[in-house]
């Protein structure tokens, strides 16, 4: 049982708070956000142990010429030494490969656009790690920009006030049980405030730049990871409107819907509008942003409602990717999933990606995009 005061008052919403006697497992990555989260917990008098998850694919990254984990771990150790916090390193390499990397490769081969960060949060940070620590810790804290609130006996996921850094999109596949043990100590802050706190605490990470991209890749480009695991296979670029071959590519798996860069085709700009895995064909168009290209309707499946209960109405705010962009939309539910219609068109509706649903600032959950408009 959790010992924190979760503030689950009937009919009210309030930010969850925790008591000082709680044992907290904090996931420390070597970045400024998780470092400040750790410092805040220590300042609040919590009993904290820092954990570094060994998920990097050491042999593979060494083969591809990128080993970022050593630098990350050096910052982790320096931060723990500065704050006098015990550090444990847990290896979840096998779990990460099975749950995140294998998923990513399979999605790419199927012509879909994966989101490894969503799966990492669900299956690793609040999955395999949560199982590894068992009941020894009351909560798992991270440096995510997100908030938790209590209402009518449920824990709800709330957007961070910083719209650019808000990370609820990446957390929208968590279950109610997982969210009940989650704690986001900096979720109510803006990035500028977090950086200022890092200086105030004089943390080793105070000047470290934010990491970009997928966590297991480090500085390795995603295209290099794809090339290593999927290889190359020459295929045609075909103009969507005319059916004409306009160029050659090295494999449909290097491209996603809405992509503009990396095609090296004359007479552009060209945009990817569709892919056909069976024939290794990538369909492209120069009229992608034309006024008659609506692109605001798509199918979704595999719902995850954080409360465990599907909403009764189909009116939402919707995110199709991490970032400040959010748009109103509606959904018609059916036996196979649902059809989403946005109030504004979106040029990057990519099958395989996640659509995340909100009521005001509360994240309700997510679903996987199955099919979107091409024309």
Secondary structure, DSSP 8 states (H G I E B T S, - for coil): ---S-----TT--EE----TT-EEEEE--SSHHHHHHHHHHHHTT-EEEEEEEE---HHHHHHHT--THHHHHHHHHHHHHHHT--EEEEE-HHHHIIIIIHHHHHHHHTT----HHHHHIIIIIIIIHHHHHTTS-SEEEE--SEEEEEETTEEEEEE-S-TTT--HHHHTT--HHHHTTEEETTTTS-HHHHHHHHHHTT-TTTT-----S-TTTTTS-HHHHHHHHH----EEEEETTT--EEEEES-GGG--TT--TT---TT---EEEEEETTTTEEEEES-TT-TT----EEEEEEEEETTSS--SS-EEEEESSSSS--EEEEEEEETTEEEEEESS--TT--TTSEEEEEETTEEEEEEEEEEE---
